[in-house]
């Protein structure tokens, strides 16, 4: 009799614009992927569930566990009765969505959930640009802004998660009049430096040339974000991910602005700053690998049986 195929792992990068889904082998290799545009919870989650069901039927096996790296704010405390539930969010219709409960109900497998940025950093520690380090940070800049700090084998902020996108930042001299787009705080970091904030005053980020003055302003805000993380957590590496960071020449501008902010403090050279502030090695798939990594880590850290 033929041996049944081994159970597989599911991963989701639940972003604010797109849900990226993956079926992976137990060793983390991606076997199939799907992108689902974010619309309503019912439509978006339903399309993801259909993908996993179809893949399992075609492969003649089942899912062992599903890992989700989600946009927030969201309850990430496994001991909470609201684990995996989104709090108040600017995304219409998604506040109160019980993300993990919906997937568990539809697929009948354990669901491991964390923030999208924690998931991305977990993947970078496991197989990317933070591999072999004892501490690292990750800032994602897209529809929103979030950050993760990892040190000595654990994420800072557990059993909750940082709300780094809502820190206050000094205004750029050429950006005094913009009110910001955050519906809660106006001109917090997210309100000034997220993709919607750029689009509101300069146009869609992907259409702006590399020499547009918007990028100097953006770098000024992101350099402050890096400085806050560096001064407080002293990470060995700060990774800058998310759609906005795809802009040509933005990372070098952030490094230059960061060096200016430090003004020689702590003796960092240009080479030190270049080694400190980097792009994720896994690129825009960091969150997707993050979902898979969360699932694999949960299996490795428990008495899991296939």
N, C-alpha and C positions, 0 to 999 in steps of 0.2 A: 504494500500500500504506500502511495506517495505521501511524503511528509508534508504537513500543512505549512504554508508560509509563516514566517515569524510575524507576530504582531508589530505594527508600525507606530510611529510617533506623529502626532499632529502639531503644527505650530502656526500661530497667527500673529502678525504684526498689525494690531488694530490701531491704525493711525486716524487722524482727524479727517483725511481726505480719501484714503484707500485702506481697505483691509487686505493684506497680503497673506495668503494661506499656503501652507506647504505640508506635504506628506513626506516624512523622512524615515530612513532606516534607523535601527537602534544606535548605530554609531554616529548619527547626525547627518549623513549624506542626504541631500535633497533628491527626492524621486519625482515629485510633481508639484507644480505651483499654480496659483491662480490669484489674480487681482480683482477685487470687488469694489466698485465705487461706493463711497459712503452716501447713503440716502436716508431712509428711515431705518430704525432698528430692525423692524420685521423683515424688510426686503434685504438688508445687508446681511444680517445673521442667517436668514433663510438661504441665501446664495452660498454662504460659506458651508453651512450644514450639508447642502446638496452636493457640494464638491467633495467633502470627506466621505459621504455615503457612496457616491459614485466610484471614487477611487478604491474604497474597500471592497465593493462588489466586483470591480474589474480585476483586482489583485487577489481575490479570494481569501482575504484575511480580515483583520479587525484592527482598530486603534487600541493602543494600550493606555495612552494618556495624551491630553491636549494641553499645550503650553500657550498662554496668551500674553503678549507684551502690549499693553493697552494705553491709549491716550487717557488723560485724567481731567480733573481729579477723580480718584477712584479708591475705594476701600481695598487695601492690599493685605489686611490682617487676616490670616487664615482662621484665627479664633473668633472672628467677628461674625455675627449672624448676617451681616450685609457684605460679606466678602465678595469682591468682584462687582460691586454695585457702583455706578457712576454717581458722583455728587453733582451739584450745580455746575453746568458747563455751558460755554457760549454756543455749543453746537445744538441747534434747535431739535427738540424731540428726544434727545438722548439722556437728559438728566433723569436719574432714578432707574435707568436700565440695569437690570440684573444680568450682567454679561456672562459671568461664569455659570450662574444658575441656568440660563437659557441654553448654553451649549451642553451642560451636563444633562439637562432634561431631554434634549434632542438627540444626543449621541450616546448617552449612557456610559461615559468614561470619566475618570477623574480629570478635573480641570485645575491647572496650576496657573495663577495669574499674578503679574506684577506690572509696574509701569513700563511704557514703551522704552523709556530711556534706561531704566534698570536692565531690561531685557537686552537692549543693544550693548550696554557695557558688559553684561555677563558674557555675551558672545565674543566681544573683543578680548576679554580676559581669557576666555577658553581657547580661542583660536586666532585672535587678531592682533591689533596694535598694542594691546596691554598685556599680552601673554608674557609671563615671567616676571612681571612687576609686582610689588607688594601693595601699591596704591595707584588709583587712577580715577579720573573724573570724565564725564561725558556730558556735553551740552548739545541738545538737539534744537535746531532752529527751523521751524516750518510754519504750519498753521498756528501753532503755539510755540512756547519755549519751555523746555524742561531740563533738569540736570540730575545727574546721579553721581554719588561719591562712593567709592569702594576702597576699603582698607582692611588689611589683615584678614582677608577671607570673608568679609561681610559688608553689606550695604549700610551706609549711614542713614539713620532715620527710621529703621524698622522698629515696630511693625507698621509704621505709617510710611510716608515718602515725602521728600522735599517738595516745596512749591517755589522753586527757584525762579521761575519765570516772573514772579510778582515782587521781586526785590526792587527797591528804588535805585535809580541811577542818575548821575549828573547829566544835565541836558547839554547836548552839543551846541556851541555858540550859534551855528547856522540852523538850529532846529528848535528855537525857543517857542514858536507859536503853535506847533502841532499839539493837539489835545491828547493824542494817543487813542488806541482802539480797544483797550481792555474795558469791557463793560462794568468791571468792578472797581478798577483803580485808575483808569485812564492812561497815564504816562508811566507805568511801571516798565520793567525791561521788556516784557511781552507786548505791552501796549505801544512800545516805540520801535522794537527791532524784529518782530515777527513778520512773516510774509504778508499778512493783511495790512500791517502797519506800513510796510514799504509801499505796497500797492496803493494805499489810500492817498499818499502824497507824491509818489513818483511814477506810479504805473506798475504793471506786473513785473516782479523781480527778474523773471526769465527773459524779458525783453530789454533790460537795461544794459548798455555797453559797459565794459570793464572800467572805463574812465569816467563813468557817471558819478557826480558828487554824492549820490546816495550811498555809495559803498564806503566812502570815508566816514560818513555819519554812522553807518551800520557797524563799521569796525570799531569806532569809538565806544559804542555801547557794548559790543561783545568783548572788547578788551577789558572793560570794567567787570564784566561777568567773570572772565578768566582770572582777573586779579582777586576778586572776592573768594573764589574757590581756592586759588593758590595760597593766599594769606591764611585762610581758615583751615583747609584740609591738608595743605602741602602735598598734593598728589604728585607722583612722579611723571604723570602724563595727563594732559587735558585733550580730549578728542572732541572735535567740532563736527557734528553731523546734521542731517536734515536737509530738506530741499534748498533752503536759502544758501547753504554752504557750498552748493554746486557752482556758485558764481565765480567766474574766472578772476583770480588774483585776490579774492577776499581773505583767504587765510594769511597770506603775507602781510596784508594791511592790518589784520588783527594783531599779528606778532609785533609789527612796528608800533602800533598804538599801545600795546601791552608794555613794551620796553620803555616807551615814553612815560607811562604811568608809574612804572617802578623807579625811574630816575636813578638807576644804579643801585638801588636798595637790594641787599642780599647778594650783590655781585654777579648777577646773571649776565653772561655774554650773549651776543646774538646767536651763537651756536647753541647755547643752553636753551634759549627761548624757542629756537626752531625744533629742538628735540622735545621740548615740553608740550608745545601746542601743535597738534597734528590732525590730519583727517583720519577717520576710521579706516582700518584696513579692509573691512567688509563692505564699505561704501553704503549704498542705499539698501542693501540687504541685511544690514546689521540688526535691524528690528526683527526681521523674519528669522534669521538665525537665533535671535534672542528668544523667540517663542519656543523654538526647538531646544535651545540650551536649557531654558527653565524646566522643560519637561524631562530632559535627560538628567539634570541635577536632582530633580525630585525623585526620580527612580533610583539614582545612585545613593541618595541619602535616606532611603526608607527600606522597609522589608517588602519590597515590591515583588509581586509574582506575576508573570506574564499569563 
